Amino acid sequence: MPRTHIRRLPAAALAAGLALAISACGGESADTAAAPAANASSAQLDPNADLSKQSLTISVWDGYTPKELAAEVKSKLKTDLKVTLHDTNETIMAKLTSGADTGLDVAFVSGQYAQALNEAGLLEPLHPELIPNLANLYPEAKELSYDKGNVFSVPYTWGTTGICYRTDLVKTPPKSWNDLLDPPAEALRKVTMMTTERWLALPAIKALGYSVNTRNDDEIAKVKAKLLEAKPKLLGYDDTTFGDKLKSGEAVMVEAWDGWCPTTEKNIKFTVPQEGSDLWVDTMVVLKSSKNKEAAHAFVNYILDPKVHGWAAENILYKVPNKAAMDAMDAKLKADNAPLQMTPSDLLKGESIIDLGEDSAKFTRLATEVATKQ
């Protein structure tokens, strides 16, 4: 099915506003990210609660869960479920940090945003005794820098970013981010990079040997210079249609999230450059304001059932951190989509993207200056 959700920020200017709005959320370092905020659970939860007396409202990206999810949850948990949609992390973060009562119980957000929400005191610490299906997760899923031990978030999907390319239109397979930034003659002005700030910066950051979470002004200045040097050699910046451009031949190499590289096509392959890449994660979090916390935990536990969680891998072609679900995947589907064959240890070679607090504005400015430079 088409993967229509967008996890990323749509506009640099709007992103800057959000970064400043949640700057108090911190994100000082990976070590800081691993520690829970001082937001102890407001009450003990009842493992024997009657879930039929609770109802749930969740917010998730369109197409990221089955259309039948509400009916399935009602059947399995006896809980009424209302599914609301958000198109970007930014949209849901603005809603959750507004101070208003959102009525939400569970939200799907990317890892660094879960970290920011936790540090703002907006998340319920997870009660593992109510989520026995946590045992289905790979051990590596507990080693994520923004939330070591899954204290306040449960990973739903995860992956990395690399180069997606046409094997028949590129003479030498790309091995380095520099192949994207300084493409060979046959790829000149047939290359796309992403518009979203952290990912727009990623190729230059890694080509220069820096951390994806750098806050260093000198390093960011060098990243900007490298991106501006590359800009005239690009077809453009594209977060959504680069797969279509590859298929048509309009582009021959693109920066891509692994699950969005159309590797089912005969002449399209995905590679992680030799300098390394990121590790992105989309998560489920329980809101501290939820009045239905037992049902919220039951919902998260339900999603972690291998048959349920496996839907995401088979329908949106993103890896899930659920060993039982990945082991049960259709063998041909996995064989036809090389990114699905990446192991958890492969993924953990990438750097987890963490929240940078006030320093997020540095990447907003970087993206704006690169995008608007003539």
JOPENOR-V436824 format. One record per helix or strand. SS is the DSSP state (a for helix, b for strand). FROM is the first residue (numbers start at 1). LEN is the number of residues. If there is no record, write none. Layout:
SS:FROM:LEN ; SS:FROM:LEN
//
This chain:
a:12:10 ; a:23:3 ; a:30:5 ; a:51:3 ; b:55:6 ; a:69:9 ; b:80:6 ; a:89:8 ; b:106:5 ; a:111:9 ; b:123:1 ; a:128:3 ; a:132:5 ; b:137:1 ; a:139:4 ; b:154:6 ; b:161:6 ; a:177:5 ; a:185:3 ; b:191:3 ; a:197:11 ; a:217:15 ; b:236:2 ; a:242:7 ; b:253:5 ; a:258:3 ; b:268:4 ; b:278:10 ; a:293:11 ; a:306:10 ; b:319:1 ; b:322:1 ; a:323:5 ; a:331:6 ; a:338:4 ; a:344:4 ; b:351:2 ; a:357:16
//
